[in-house]
Amino acid sequence: MALNTFDPRSSAHIEAATGIWNAACGAGLSFSERFMRYNTDPAHWNGQGKHQAGQIVVVDGQPAGFALASVMKEPYAGAPYSGHIDALAVLPAHQRRGIGRALVAWAETWLRGQGCARVTVGASARTFVPGPPLELGSAGFFERLGYSRNGVCCDMARDLAGYITPPTALKAKGVTVRPAQPEDKDALLGFLKREFPTGWYWECVQLLEAGSRISDYVILLSARGVDGALLVTFEDSFRPLDRFYPHRLPRPWGQLGSVGVSADCRGSGYGAALMDGALRYLQARGVRGCVIDWLVIVDFYARFGFEVFRQYEMASRDL
């Protein structure tokens, strides 16, 4: 068994890691090489405080497993930094031979060297999963390595074919919800920087700089301007839809992100209006199977007909 440095610029490494993941995780959690390239793109990770590294395990000259780890530093987080095991997979024929343990040990060593005080399984920028998927039964593997189980989060989903605006979405008055347009860029970024100055703001900056269409953001406009926004994903979006693992749902697929509104507007029905507007936008574009990912509180989304679709066991440990 040998550990080789993962090179995100190598087509062979991208192909190998994608194949290992798909074989280990099954069809329901499979993704494309395009998604692997997106999640390991050096332009995303090399700079602005984001760092990622990886290893591929080779057995008898063939790739058998891989791991990716990352850390986010300034301007995203202050020290001591939290690290992440972004992805970890071993081919079924090579499991239970110590490869997974070796890859976790490598990731923890690399993260300590980056100044991390804690490591989380998944839940990183450009996430593969927010935690070990319950359907894989892998949370016990991490628990044996000293990781604590920190509760369950989930994805929710529904078929939008029969979606009708619920009464709860009609509370807000004097607001407009629509896809953002190029002339909205400064207002959108200003809103996100004011209300969500870490993850969501920087994600928007990087997506727009990379060429993502601004109309994948749905905005809520009040009398003072942008007071809400969320990011949606279509099958032809710059951000690959693979991330949300919608394979069991009817196509076309779509994704709806978390609802974000100005702090001083919360409780006014803005969140429900933004949610409804985004769902109607997806529906108008022909989306059937719609996923909302990485949730802990589900009641709000259940009002719009969403049900739990997939669950993840959140896991972490101190280094």
N, C-alpha and C positions, 0 to 999 in steps of 0.2 A: 504493500500500500504506500502510495506517494501522494503528497499534497503539492499541487501546482497552483501558482497564482492565477486567479481568474482575470482574464483580459477582456473588458467589455467591447473592445474594438475588434476582437477576433470572432469571425462568423462561426468557426468551429466551436468556440467556447459557448457562444449564444445558443447554438444548436444543441450542444451537449447538455447544458443546464436546463433548457426547455424540455428536452426529452426525458431527463431524469425526473423533473418535477411532475410531468404528466403521467409517467409510468408509476410514480410513487403515490400520487394523490388521486388518480382516477379521472374519468371523463367529466364529472361534475365540477372539478376544480382545475380543469386544464386551461392552458392559455397558449398564445401564439408566440413565435419568435419576435414579432413586432413588439409585443408587450414586454418581453424580457429586455429588448434593446431600450425601450422607453424607461424602464425602471432602473437600468444601469447606465444610462447615458452619461458619459463623462462631463458633458456640458452642464448637466444639472448638479452633479456631485462635486466637481472640482472647482470649488470657490464658494465665497459668501458663507463660510462656516459649515458647509456640508461636506462630509467625507464618507466614502464607501470603499470597502475592500472585499475580496472574496477568494475562496479556494475551491479547486476541483480535486476530488480524490480519484486517483487512477489505480486500478487493480488489473494486473496482467495486461497492461497497455491500453485499457479501455476505461473511459469515465464511469465511475460508479456512484458518485455522490458529489454534492456541492453545498456551499454555504456562502451567504452574503451577510455582511455586518455594516452598520453605519452609525454615525454620530452627527448630531446637529449642534453647532456652536453658535457664536455670535453671527448675525444679529437675531438668531432664532431662540437661543436659550443661554442662560448664564451658567457659569461653573458652580458646582461640579456637574459635568454634563451627563445626560442620560443616553446610553447606547442601546442599539437594537440589533437583534439577530433578525435580519430582514427575511431571509428565506433559508430553509434547510431541508434537503431531500436526499434520500438514498434509494437506489434501485431496489425493488423488492428482493431480488436474488442475492443482494449483498447486505440486507438488513440483519441485525442482531450479530454483527461481527465487529462492533466497536467503531465503525466508521462515523456514525452519528455523534458518539461521544468525542471522538477526535476532532470533529468539526466544531462542536460546541466549545471545546477547550481552546482551539485556535481563535474562535471569535471572541471569547472572554479575554484572552491574552492581548489580542489586538485592541480591544476596547479599553482595557486598562491603560495601554500605552497611549491612547487618545485622551486620557484624563477622565474617563467615565467612572462614576460612582455606582451606577446601577445599570442593569441590562434588562430589556424587555423583549419578549418573543413577539416579533411582528410589530405592528403599530408605528412604523417609521414613516418618513416622507416617502412618497411614491410606494405605498404599501402593497405588499403581496397579500397579507392577511392581517387583521387586527389582533390575532392570537391563534393558537393551534385550533383548527377546526374540530368541533366535537365529533363529526362523522369519521375522522381519521383515528380517534382514540389515542392521540399522541401526547396529550397533556401529562399522562403518567410518566412518560419518558423524561420530560423536563423536571417533573417533581422529584424523580430519583436523582437528578443532578443538582438538587437544592433550590429549585424554583418554586415560588409560592403561587398557588392558584388565587387569583384576585377577582373572581366573579366571572360572569358570562355576559358577553355582548352579542348582538345579532344583526343580521340583515333582514329586512322586510321586503315583501314583494306583492304585486297584484297585477291582474290583467286590466289594462286601461280601456278595453273595448267598451265596457259599460259604465265608464266613469261619469258621474254627475256631480256637480258642485254641491257640497253639503251645506246646510244652513249655517254651520259654524264659520264658514269662509266668507260670510256676507256682513260681518260685524263692522269691518273697517270702512270708513267713509272718506271721500275726497282723495283717494289714492288710485294710481294707475300701475298695473303690472304688465310688463312687456319684455321681450328680448332686448338686451343692450345693443346699441349701434355704435359705430366708430366714434361719433361725436360725444358719446357718454363716457369715454375712457377715463378722462381726468376725474369726473364725478364718481365713477365706480371705484377707482383706486383711492380717492380721498375718503370715501365711506369706509372701505375696508381698512385703510390705515388708521382711521379714527376709532373704529369699533373692534377690529380684529387684527391688531398690528403685527402679529407673529405669523402663524401658519397660513391663514387664508389670504392675507395681503401679499405675502411673498409668493404664494402659489400663483396668484393672479398675475403678478409682475412677470414671473418666469414663463407662464403659459402664453401671455400676450407677446412677450419678446421672442418666443420660439415660433410664433406664427399661428397660434390657436385663434379661431374666430371669436370675436367678442360676443356674438349672439348666442354662444353657449352659456353666457351668464344671463339670468333672468333678474331684472331689477324691479324694485318697488319705488315709485316716485310719489312723494307727498308734496305739499306746498313749498317745502324748503329744499327739495331735491331728492337725491337717492337716500332712502332710509331703509333699504333692505336689498339683499342679493343672495343668489344661490347659483351654483354651477351645475349644469345638466350635461349629460353625456349621451351622444347618439352613436350608432354603429360607424359613422363616418367622421367622428370627432378626432381632433388631434390627440387627445388623451384616450388610449385604448380602452374599450369597454370590457375587455377580458378581465380587468381587475375585479369586476363585480360578479363574476361567475354566474351568468344568467341562464346557463345551458338548459335547465329544466323548464324554462318559461317559453311561451309562444313568441315568435318573432313577428315583426322587428322588435329589437330590444332597446331599452333606454335606461338611464339612471338619473335619479334626482338626489342632489346633495343636501347637506344640512341647511336648515333655514336660519338665516342671520339677519336680524333687524337691529336698528339703533336701540341702545339701552334705554333711553328715555321714552321709547315708543312701545315697549313691551307691555302686554296686557291690553293693547288697543285693537287686537285682531289683525295686526299687520302680518304676523307670521302665517296665519291661516290663509290670508289673502295671497301672500307670496307663494305658498304651497299650492294653492288652487290654480293660480296663474301659470305656474311652471308645469303642473300636471296637464292642464288644458293645452299648453304649448307642445308638450310631448305627444299628446293625443292627436293634435292637429297634424303633426308630422308623421302620423301613422304608427307610433309606438304601441305595442301590445304589452309585452312583458317588461315591467318596470321594477327596478330594485332601488331601495334606499339602504345604504350600507352603514355598518359600524355604529349601531345604536345601543343605548342602555335603557333609556326611557322610551317606551313604545306607545303609550296611550295616545299621544298627540297624533301619531301617524295612523293608528288604528281608526281614528275618526274619518279618515279618507279611504278606508277599505283595505288597508295594508295588513298583512299577516306575517308572522315570523317565517322566514324562508331558510335561514342557515344560522347556526350558532357557533360561537368561538369562546374558548376558555382563555381568559387573559392570564398571563404568567410573567413573573419577573423575579429578580434576585439582586441583592447587593453584591458588589464585587469586592 
